[in-house]
Amino acid sequence: MLEVSQSASISRTYNSSDLGAFSHLTGEKVDGSVPEPLIAALFSYLLGVKLPGRGTNYLKQSLNFIKPAPLDQELTARVTITELRAEKHLVDLRTECLDASGKMICDGRALVLAKDVSNAFE
């Protein structure tokens, strides 16, 4: 069952090989820090696999990038439920990514539809 303040997180370290693969796929030149789309993908993973999980549909996301994410340093992305709107099957979440020293890389909000998540609003 989902509850306000429930959270999930994942940690990941990106290296120069990851940047090369990203650059190859997108055709974009990468400047030596972790590209923002790779950080945003961590939130997508968390929302679709961990919290709320399978069947989740993204409705809206906003991210505020505060500083570049360093390579070869563990980053931790976290989503935390801030509001449940059971009548509409909506879940509001805070999103944040921290570097290894606990400094904020980015923060934001996500709104998801969790209608297909079993027992989500019982």
N, C-alpha and C positions, 0 to 999 in steps of 0.2 A: 504494500500500500504506500502511496506517495504521501509525503508530509512536508510542510513548510520547514525549511532549514536543512532538509536532507541534501547531501552532496555526493559527488563522485569526482575522482581526479585521475589523471594519467600523467606520467613523467616520460620525457623523451629527450634524447640528445641528438642533435643534427650535426653532421659533419660535412666536409667538402664534397664527398661522394653524393650525399643527398642533394646538395646544391647543384652539382653537375647534372644529376638526373632531372631535377626540377627545371633547370635551364634548358635541357634537351627537350623535355616535354612541352614547355611553354614557348620556347624561342626567346625568352627574356634573359637579359644579362643580369646576373646576380652579383650584388656588391660586397659579399663577404659576411653578411648577417643573414639570419634566417628570414626568408620571405614571409610576409604577412599571410598569404594564403595557406602556407604550411601550418602556421599557428591556428588559423581559423579551422583547418581540417581536424585539429585535435578536439575542438568543441563539437564538430559534426560527429566524430567518433563517439564521444561521451554521450551525446544526446541520443544517438541511434542505437548504441549498444549497452550503455550503462544506466543512464537516468534521463528521461523516463525509460528508454530502451526500445526494443523492437516495436515497430509500428508507429514510431514518432514521426510527425511531419513538421518540418521547419515552416514557420509562417513569417518570422521576422528576426533579424539579427542586427545588432549594432556593436561595433568594436571601436574602441579608442586606443590607438597605439601610442604609448607614452615614450618608449625608447626602443632602439633596435635590439633584437634578440641575438645574443652572441652564439657563435658556432662552438661546438665541442664543450658545451655546458648544459647540464640538465635543466630542462624547462618543465614546469608543472602547470598543467591546465586544469582548472576546476570549474564545475557548474554547481550552483546551489539554488534550490527551489526557494523563491521569494513569495510566490502567491499561487494558489490553486483556484481555478474557476470551474468547479465541477459541472455546473449546468451547461457550460459551453465546451467542456473537455479541454480547457486551456491550462497550460503550465507556463508561468513566468519564471525565468531563471537569471541569476547573475552569472556572468562569465568572467574569469580572470586567468591570467597567465603570469607566473612568477619565474624569475631566474633562480639560479642555485643559491644565491645569497638572500632570497626572499624579496627582492625588489620587483615592483610591478612592471611587467612588459606591456600588458594591455588589460583593459577591463571593458565590460559592456553588458549587454542584455540579450536575452533570447526569448522568443515566444514560440511555443510549440503546441501542436494539436496532439493529444495523447489518447484519442478516442479508441484506438485499437489495443492499448495496453491493458491486459487483463488485470482486474482488481485495482486499477488505478484510483478509482473514486468510490470505493465501497465504504 
